[in-house]
Amino acid sequence: MRASISRLNSRVRRNQANGAANNNADSICTSGGMSGAGRSTAARALEDLGWFVVDNLPPALLAQAVEEVKSDQESERLAVVVDARGGTMFEDLDESLAGIRAQGVDLRVLFLEAGDNELVRRFESSRRPHPLQGSGGILDGLVRERALLGDMRSRADLVIDTSSLNVHDLRRKIDAAFGGDEKVALRATVMSFGFKYGIPVDADIVCDVRFLPNPYWVPELRDLTGLDPAVSDYVTDPADARDFLDRQAAILDLVSDGYLREGKRYVTVAIGCTGGKHRSVAMAENLAARLVKVGVEVLVVHRDLGRE
């Protein structure tokens, strides 16, 4: 369990080195609940909202984790995920939470719940045993877990029953409760690639720009790449290229709200040509520049540049 604190120490030191600003150092979320009720989904949603999530932390170490985050005015919102597998250590939770609240920390306790029938169905569909069932059945484990978590549930600031929720519904509830006032925006990765090396498996949107003139057949451009202005101008000069960029930017604007409603905060747009050296690189750079101008946070990746 010391590994969780070690990762936290490492994260604090890394933020200090990067000069992180202090936006919300005193915001702590303690997330717990029934096994199978969606703790992992909630943790991922909190991470996407900018919270630093520490999983399976013994309650006795909670105060230490809070101190690590608050040290040196660091800008972290800390979410700590606890579960009943801590056994007797879980009995320390109430005392730990009371001590943190006494420090004036903005502490919120989230509890994820689901009905027994639904939890049994989820465990059976995943073919996993309940962590507390021992030699008994899934229901036996649920009974033990509810007994251990009863106090936490009764003291929770927010209880979410996920019995009838899918992962997208749960993420939306987490967003609404812990997202803060800042507007959530879609983040885009624009990736160039060569079809000869295969389509990126993590692409959400795949575009084929092999319809554009190929600089490879222009001797003075062949050894250059799409990062060179001469190649970029050659590729983007045709009206078809400019029209493509306009339409692709419009498509991203169209789908962004829908992605966010479904809890998807990241989109990868893959733009491919034959080898991933000229056309796709130039078009990826130009599309990224357009997106940046309208306020989209963009990461540009040229997957296959340099392979030829």
C-alpha positions in Angstrom: 0.0 0.0 0.0 3.0 2.3 0.4 3.1 2.3 -3.4 0.1 4.5 -3.5 1.7 7.1 -1.4 5.0 6.8 -3.4 3.1 7.5 -6.6 1.5 10.5 -4.9 4.9 11.8 -3.7 6.2 11.4 -7.2 3.3 13.3 -8.7 3.8 16.2 -6.3 7.5 16.4 -7.1 6.8 16.3 -10.8 4.2 19.1 -10.5 6.7 21.2 -8.5 9.3 20.8 -11.2 6.7 21.9 -13.8 5.7 24.9 -11.8 2.0 23.9 -11.4 -0.3 26.6 -10.2 -2.6 26.2 -7.1 -6.1 26.0 -8.3 -7.9 23.7 -5.8 -5.4 22.2 -3.4 -8.1 21.7 -0.7 -10.6 19.6 -2.7 -10.7 16.0 -1.6 -13.1 13.4 -2.9 -13.3 10.0 -1.1 -15.0 7.5 -3.4 -16.2 4.2 -2.3 -19.2 1.8 -2.6 -20.2 -1.7 -3.5 -18.0 -3.9 -5.6 -19.4 -3.9 -9.1 -21.3 -0.6 -8.7 -18.9 1.4 -10.9 -16.0 2.5 -8.8 -13.5 2.1 -11.6 -15.7 4.1 -14.0 -16.1 6.8 -11.5 -12.3 6.9 -10.9 -11.7 7.3 -14.6 -14.3 10.0 -14.9 -12.6 11.9 -12.0 -9.2 11.5 -13.7 -10.6 13.0 -16.9 -11.9 16.0 -14.9 -8.4 16.7 -13.7 -8.5 14.9 -10.3 -5.5 12.9 -9.2 -6.9 9.5 -8.2 -5.3 7.1 -5.7 -6.9 3.7 -5.8 -7.2 1.2 -2.9 -5.7 3.4 -0.3 -6.1 2.2 3.3 -8.1 4.8 5.2 -5.4 5.1 7.8 -3.2 6.6 5.1 -5.8 9.1 3.9 -4.6 12.0 6.1 -1.0 11.4 4.9 -2.2 11.5 1.3 -4.0 14.8 1.9 -0.9 16.3 3.5 1.2 15.3 0.5 -1.2 17.1 -1.9 -1.4 20.2 0.3 2.4 20.4 0.7 4.1 23.3 -1.0 0.8 24.8 -2.2 0.3 22.2 -4.9 -2.6 22.4 -7.3 -4.2 19.0 -7.0 -7.7 17.8 -6.4 -7.3 14.5 -4.8 -9.8 11.6 -5.2 -9.1 8.6 -3.0 -10.9 5.3 -3.8 -11.4 3.0 -0.9 -13.1 -0.4 -0.7 -14.0 -3.0 1.9 -11.1 -5.2 1.0 -9.1 -3.2 3.5 -10.8 -5.3 6.2 -10.3 -4.0 9.7 -8.3 -1.1 8.4 -11.6 0.2 6.9 -12.8 0.9 10.4 -10.3 3.8 10.5 -12.3 5.6 7.8 -14.6 7.6 10.0 -11.8 8.9 12.2 -9.7 9.8 9.1 -12.5 11.7 7.5 -13.4 13.6 10.7 -9.7 14.6 11.0 -9.6 15.9 7.5 -12.8 17.9 7.8 -11.5 19.4 11.0 -8.7 21.0 8.9 -11.2 22.9 6.9 -10.7 20.8 3.8 -13.4 20.7 1.2 -14.2 17.0 1.6 -16.9 15.2 -0.3 -17.7 11.5 0.1 -19.2 9.7 -2.9 -20.8 6.3 -2.4 -21.8 4.1 -5.4 -24.7 1.8 -4.8 -26.6 -0.9 -6.8 -29.2 -3.4 -6.0 -28.2 -7.0 -5.1 -29.9 -8.5 -8.2 -28.0 -6.1 -10.5 -24.7 -6.6 -8.7 -25.1 -10.4 -8.9 -25.8 -10.1 -12.6 -22.7 -8.0 -13.1 -20.5 -10.4 -11.3 -21.9 -13.4 -13.1 -21.5 -11.8 -16.5 -17.9 -10.9 -15.7 -17.3 -14.4 -14.2 -15.5 -12.9 -11.3 -16.1 -13.8 -7.6 -17.1 -11.2 -5.1 -13.9 -10.2 -3.2 -15.5 -10.9 0.1 -17.5 -14.0 -0.7 -14.9 -16.5 0.6 -16.2 -20.0 0.3 -19.8 -18.7 0.0 -21.7 -17.2 -2.9 -21.8 -13.7 -4.4 -24.8 -12.7 -2.2 -22.8 -13.7 0.9 -20.0 -11.4 -0.2 -22.5 -8.6 -0.8 -24.0 -9.0 2.7 -20.5 -8.7 4.3 -19.7 -5.7 2.2 -22.9 -3.8 3.0 -22.2 -4.4 6.7 -18.7 -3.0 6.4 -19.8 0.0 4.3 -22.9 0.9 6.2 -21.4 3.8 8.1 -19.7 5.2 4.9 -23.0 5.1 3.0 -24.9 6.8 5.8 -22.3 9.7 6.0 -21.9 10.1 2.2 -22.5 13.5 0.7 -23.6 11.9 -2.6 -25.0 8.4 -3.1 -25.4 7.3 -6.7 -27.5 4.2 -7.5 -26.1 2.7 -10.7 -28.6 -0.1 -11.0 -30.2 1.4 -14.0 -27.2 3.4 -15.3 -24.8 2.6 -18.1 -21.2 3.9 -18.0 -22.1 7.0 -19.9 -24.9 7.9 -17.5 -22.6 7.4 -14.5 -19.9 9.6 -16.1 -22.4 12.4 -16.7 -23.4 12.3 -13.0 -19.8 12.4 -12.0 -19.2 15.3 -14.3 -22.1 17.2 -12.9 -21.1 16.7 -9.3 -17.3 17.1 -9.5 -16.6 18.9 -12.8 -16.5 22.4 -11.3 -17.7 25.5 -13.0 -15.1 25.4 -15.8 -16.4 24.5 -19.3 -15.4 21.0 -20.3 -13.9 20.9 -23.8 -13.0 18.1 -26.2 -9.3 17.4 -26.6 -8.1 16.3 -29.9 -5.2 14.2 -31.1 -4.5 14.7 -34.8 -2.4 11.9 -36.1 -0.8 11.4 -39.5 -0.1 7.9 -40.7 0.7 5.8 -43.8 -1.8 3.2 -45.0 1.1 0.9 -45.9 1.8 0.6 -42.2 -1.8 0.0 -41.2 -4.6 2.1 -39.8 -4.1 3.3 -36.2 -6.1 1.1 -33.9 -7.0 4.0 -31.5 -8.4 6.3 -34.2 -12.0 7.6 -33.7 -12.1 9.2 -37.1 -10.0 8.1 -40.1 -9.5 10.3 -43.1 -7.9 9.3 -46.4 -6.0 12.1 -48.2 -4.6 10.0 -51.0 -6.9 11.9 -53.4 -4.5 14.9 -53.2 -1.4 15.3 -55.5 1.5 13.4 -54.2 4.7 15.4 -53.6 6.7 12.1 -54.0 6.5 12.5 -57.7 8.0 16.0 -57.6 11.8 15.5 -57.5 12.6 18.6 -55.5 9.9 17.7 -52.9 10.5 13.9 -52.7 13.1 14.0 -49.9 11.3 16.6 -47.9 8.3 16.0 -45.5 5.0 17.5 -44.8 6.7 19.6 -42.1 8.5 21.6 -44.8 6.7 24.7 -46.0 7.3 23.8 -49.7 5.5 20.5 -49.2 2.8 21.9 -47.1 2.1 24.6 -49.7 2.0 22.1 -52.5 -0.4 19.8 -50.6 -2.8 22.4 -49.3 -2.8 24.6 -52.4 -5.6 22.7 -54.4 -9.1 23.8 -53.6 -10.0 20.2 -52.7 -7.4 20.3 -49.9 -8.8 23.5 -48.4 -12.3 22.2 -48.7 -11.3 19.0 -46.9 -9.8 21.0 -44.0 -12.9 23.2 -43.8 -15.3 20.2 -43.7 -13.2 18.2 -41.3 -13.0 21.1 -38.9 -16.8 21.4 -39.2 -17.3 17.7 -38.5 -15.3 17.9 -35.3 -17.4 20.9 -34.2 -20.6 19.0 -35.0 -19.7 15.9 -33.0 -17.9 17.5 -30.1 -21.0 18.2 -28.1 -22.3 14.6 -28.6 -18.9 13.1 -27.6 -19.0 15.2 -24.4 -22.6 14.1 -23.6 -21.5 10.5 -23.9 -18.5 11.1 -21.5 -15.9 11.0 -24.3 -13.4 13.8 -23.7 -10.7 12.8 -26.2 -11.0 12.2 -29.9 -8.2 11.0 -32.2 -8.4 12.0 -35.9 -6.1 10.0 -38.1 -5.2 11.4 -41.5 -3.5 8.9 -43.8 -1.7 8.9 -47.1 0.4 6.2 -48.7 3.6 6.4 -46.6 2.8 8.9 -43.9 5.5 11.3 -45.0 4.1 14.1 -47.2 0.3 14.6 -47.6 -0.9 13.2 -44.3 1.7 15.2 -42.3 0.9 18.4 -44.1 -2.8 18.0 -43.7 -2.5 17.0 -40.0 -0.5 20.1 -39.2 -2.9 22.3 -41.1 -6.0 20.8 -39.4 -4.4 21.1 -36.0 -3.6 24.8 -36.6 -7.2 25.4 -37.5 -8.5 23.7 -34.4 -6.1 25.6 -32.1 -7.4 28.9 -33.5 -10.9 28.0 -32.3 -9.8 27.0 -28.9 -9.4 23.2 -29.2 -6.6 21.6 -27.2 -4.6 19.6 -29.8 -1.8 17.1 -29.7 -0.2 16.4 -33.1 1.4 13.0 -33.7 3.2 11.9 -36.8 3.2 8.1 -36.4 5.1 7.0 -39.4 7.3 10.0 -40.2 10.8 8.8 -40.6 10.0 5.2 -41.4 10.8 5.6 -45.1 
